[in-house]
Amino acid sequence: MSKIDHARILSAYLARLQLSDIEAIQAADKAWLQAAMNQGGSAQLQAQAGFYATVANAVNNLMRNDISRIEQVIDEETSHANNS
């Protein structure tokens, strides 16, 4: 069985995300790391939820044709892995 090329899938997302969304994801990741290093469990869970919400917002900002292209890459990778 061949492995899925996760770099190709991530690249498909990154190539289509807006810079402002990438920056928001980076900021949410930093906030999550800060919470993980310096705060309690509740703050960590809140930061994790904030990170997920930021990623979900970025994906929701994608145009339909961008999502179709990303899904095509995912389909190609998963079918390639399943057929090998």
N, C-alpha and C positions, 0 to 999 in steps of 0.2 A: 504494500500500500504506500503510495507517495504521500508526502507531507503537503499540507496546505501552505501556500506561500503567504503568510500573514503580513509580510512587508508589502506585498503587492496590494493587499486589501487595505491596509492602513494608508498606503500611498494614494489609493483611489479616494479615500475620505479626505485626506489632507489637501489634495490637489483641488478639491471642490469647496472646502470650507472658507468662509470669509476670514480675513486677517483679524478682524475684531472678535470673531468667535474663537479663534485659536488663542488670542490674548486672554479672553475671558476664561477659557479652559485652563490656561497656564496659571492665572491668578487664583482660580478655585483650587487647583492642585497645590499651590503654595499655602493657601489657607488650610487645606486639609493636613498638609505636612506640619504646619505650625501647631495645629490642634493636636496632632498625634504626638508631637514632641513635648508639648507644654501644658496640655489641658487634660481634663478628665474624659471619661468614656462618653458622657452625654454630648460634650462639645465635639468630640471626634466623630460621633455618629451624625451630628448636625452638619459638620463640615463635609463628611462623605456624601450625605444627601444633597448638599449644595453643589458638590462636584458633579454628581450624577445629573442634577437638574440643569446645570450649565451645559453638559455634554448633550443632553436631550434637546435643549433649546437650540444648540448649534446644528444638530441634525434636522430639527424642525425648520430651520432657516434655509435648508438646501432646496434648490429647485427640483421639480419632478424629474427632469431629464438627468440631473446629477444623480439622484437616487437610483434611477434606472441603470445608469452606467455602473454605479457601485454594486448594485445587485447583479449585474452581468458579470462583473469581476468575481464576486463571491460565488456565483453559480459555476463559473469556469473553474475556479479553484476547488470547489467541493466536488464537482463531477470528475475532475481530473484525479483527485485524491481517491475517490471511490472506485474509479475504473482501473486504477493501477494495482 
